[in-house]
Amino acid sequence: TIAGASVALDGRAGRPLWAWIYPRLFPPGIALSMAWTANHRDISPPIVHDGVVVVAPTDTARLAGIELRSGRMLWEQTGYHVETVIGVGDRKVVVVMAGPVRGLRAFDLRTGSDEWPDGWTNHDDPGLASLGRGLVSDDLVLWPTRTALYTLDLKTGRPARLPVLGPHGNLAFARGMLIVANPTELRGYVGQESNRPTER
């Protein structure tokens, strides 16, 4: 809600089922369009995976895993400025960290641990800035930035291949094709092993 609460509603009746109340970074009355927020935080919708809701509201320095049906808190990490939750794969919640230290971090879906081997941290270049929303597959993380598209191994957080240079944007994957939408272009990439005909 950007008002100190994340609320779950019944999809059929619209009734509130549970709410997570958290301390806000800003006192009431201070707009979230402050320069710090605009420069370092993105919209961060919750992600639901395997019965767990992962929530990282932009008006707090917390990340939480909540049981979908009951609203029971499974874990909570504090002191983390999360820009956005990219996705979940292999029980790892992958998030983009906001400033001042940028990069990626993975947390265990069930425990919230970011310690190896349950999670990992990749802050090799704190100057990197995201550009668009990334993707998480069963074994890879695709992270678009202003300078390149990075591909990381989901299990270790280490680079899986050389970055694709150039600005990238929002990512979508379907039928063997990676679609990239940035502010001025829409690009499509097909794997070398694919013989699928492309359309323009």
C-alpha positions in Angstrom: 0.0 0.0 0.0 3.0 2.3 0.4 1.5 3.2 3.7 3.3 0.8 6.1 1.3 -2.4 5.3 1.2 -5.2 2.9 -2.4 -6.7 2.7 -3.7 -9.9 1.3 -7.2 -10.0 -0.1 -9.6 -12.8 -0.8 -9.7 -13.1 -4.6 -13.4 -13.9 -4.7 -14.9 -11.7 -2.0 -12.3 -9.0 -1.7 -12.1 -9.3 2.0 -8.8 -8.7 3.8 -7.2 -12.0 4.8 -4.1 -10.8 6.6 -1.8 -7.8 6.8 1.9 -7.3 7.5 2.6 -4.0 9.3 6.2 -2.7 9.1 8.1 0.4 10.1 8.4 2.9 7.3 11.5 4.7 6.2 9.7 8.0 5.9 7.4 9.6 8.4 3.7 10.1 7.5 3.2 13.0 5.1 6.6 12.7 3.3 6.0 11.9 -0.3 7.7 8.8 -1.7 8.7 10.8 -4.8 11.7 12.1 -2.8 14.9 12.3 -4.8 16.5 9.4 -2.9 13.5 7.2 -3.6 13.3 8.1 -7.3 17.0 7.5 -7.8 17.4 4.3 -5.9 14.1 2.4 -5.7 11.8 0.8 -8.2 8.3 -0.5 -7.9 8.5 -3.8 -6.1 5.4 -6.0 -6.4 5.2 -9.1 -4.2 6.0 -12.5 -5.8 4.2 -15.7 -4.8 6.0 -19.0 -5.2 5.3 -22.4 -3.7 2.9 -21.0 -1.1 5.3 -18.2 0.0 4.7 -14.5 -0.6 7.9 -12.5 -0.9 7.4 -8.9 -0.1 9.9 -6.0 -0.3 8.0 -2.7 0.0 9.7 0.4 -1.3 8.9 2.4 1.8 10.9 0.1 4.2 14.3 -1.5 4.5 12.9 -5.0 5.0 12.4 -8.1 3.0 10.0 -10.8 4.2 8.7 -14.3 3.4 5.1 -14.8 4.4 2.9 -17.9 4.3 0.3 -17.3 1.6 -2.8 -18.9 3.2 -2.3 -17.9 6.9 -0.2 -14.8 6.8 2.3 -16.4 9.2 5.7 -14.7 9.0 8.3 -17.3 7.9 11.3 -15.0 7.9 12.2 -11.3 7.8 15.5 -9.6 6.8 16.1 -6.1 8.0 18.5 -3.4 6.8 18.2 -4.3 3.2 17.2 -1.6 0.6 15.7 -3.8 -2.1 15.0 -2.2 -5.5 12.9 -5.1 -6.8 12.4 -8.8 -6.5 13.5 -10.4 -9.8 12.0 -13.8 -9.2 12.4 -17.2 -7.5 14.1 -20.3 -8.8 15.6 -23.4 -7.1 14.3 -22.1 -3.8 16.3 -18.9 -4.2 14.7 -15.5 -4.0 16.8 -13.1 -6.2 16.6 -9.4 -5.6 18.3 -6.3 -6.9 19.8 -4.2 -4.2 19.2 -0.4 -4.2 21.8 2.2 -3.4 24.2 3.0 -2.1 25.6 -0.6 -2.6 24.1 -2.0 -5.8 24.2 -5.6 -7.0 22.3 -8.8 -6.6 21.5 -11.0 -3.6 19.8 -14.4 -3.2 17.8 -15.5 -0.2 16.5 -18.9 0.7 12.7 -19.0 0.0 11.9 -20.9 3.2 14.4 -19.5 5.7 15.5 -16.1 4.3 19.2 -17.0 4.7 21.6 -15.4 2.3 24.5 -17.4 3.6 26.1 -20.0 1.3 24.9 -22.5 0.1 21.3 -21.3 0.8 22.0 -17.9 -0.7 24.7 -15.6 -2.2 25.8 -12.0 -2.7 27.1 -10.5 -5.9 28.3 -6.9 -5.4 31.4 -6.9 -7.6 30.6 -3.6 -9.1 28.6 -1.3 -6.8 28.3 1.3 -9.6 26.0 -0.9 -11.7 22.5 0.5 -12.1 19.5 -1.7 -13.2 17.6 -0.8 -16.4 14.4 -2.8 -16.5 13.2 -6.0 -14.9 15.2 -9.2 -15.1 14.4 -12.9 -15.2 15.0 -16.0 -13.1 15.0 -19.4 -14.7 15.7 -22.8 -13.2 19.4 -22.3 -13.4 20.2 -18.7 -14.5 19.6 -15.1 -13.6 19.4 -12.4 -16.3 20.0 -8.9 -15.0 19.6 -5.9 -17.3 21.7 -2.8 -16.5 22.5 0.5 -18.2 25.8 -1.0 -19.6 25.1 -4.7 -20.3 22.9 -7.7 -19.8 24.5 -10.0 -17.2 23.9 -13.7 -16.9 24.6 -15.3 -13.5 24.5 -18.9 -12.3 21.5 -19.2 -10.0 23.1 -21.6 -7.6 26.3 -19.6 -7.0 25.7 -16.1 -8.2 28.8 -16.1 -10.3 28.8 -15.0 -14.0 27.7 -17.8 -16.3 28.9 -16.1 -19.5 30.2 -12.9 -20.8 27.9 -9.9 -20.6 26.0 -8.6 -23.6 27.1 -5.0 -23.9 24.7 -2.1 -24.4 21.7 -0.8 -22.5 19.0 -3.3 -21.9 15.5 -3.1 -20.4 12.5 -5.2 -19.4 12.9 -8.9 -20.2 10.4 -11.5 -21.3 11.1 -15.1 -22.4 8.8 -17.4 -24.4 9.1 -20.1 -27.1 12.9 -20.0 -27.1 13.1 -16.2 -27.6 14.3 -13.5 -25.2 12.5 -10.2 -25.8 14.1 -7.0 -24.5 12.2 -3.7 -24.3 14.2 -0.5 -23.5 12.9 3.1 -23.8 13.7 3.3 -27.5 13.9 -0.3 -28.9 12.3 -3.7 -28.9 14.9 -6.5 -29.5 14.5 -10.3 -29.9 17.3 -12.8 -29.3 17.2 -16.5 -30.4 19.6 -19.1 -29.1 22.2 -20.5 -31.5 20.8 -24.0 -31.2 17.3 -22.9 -32.2 16.2 -23.4 -35.8 12.9 -21.6 -35.1 12.1 -19.1 -37.9 12.0 -15.5 -36.7 9.4 -12.9 -37.6 9.9 -9.2 -37.9 
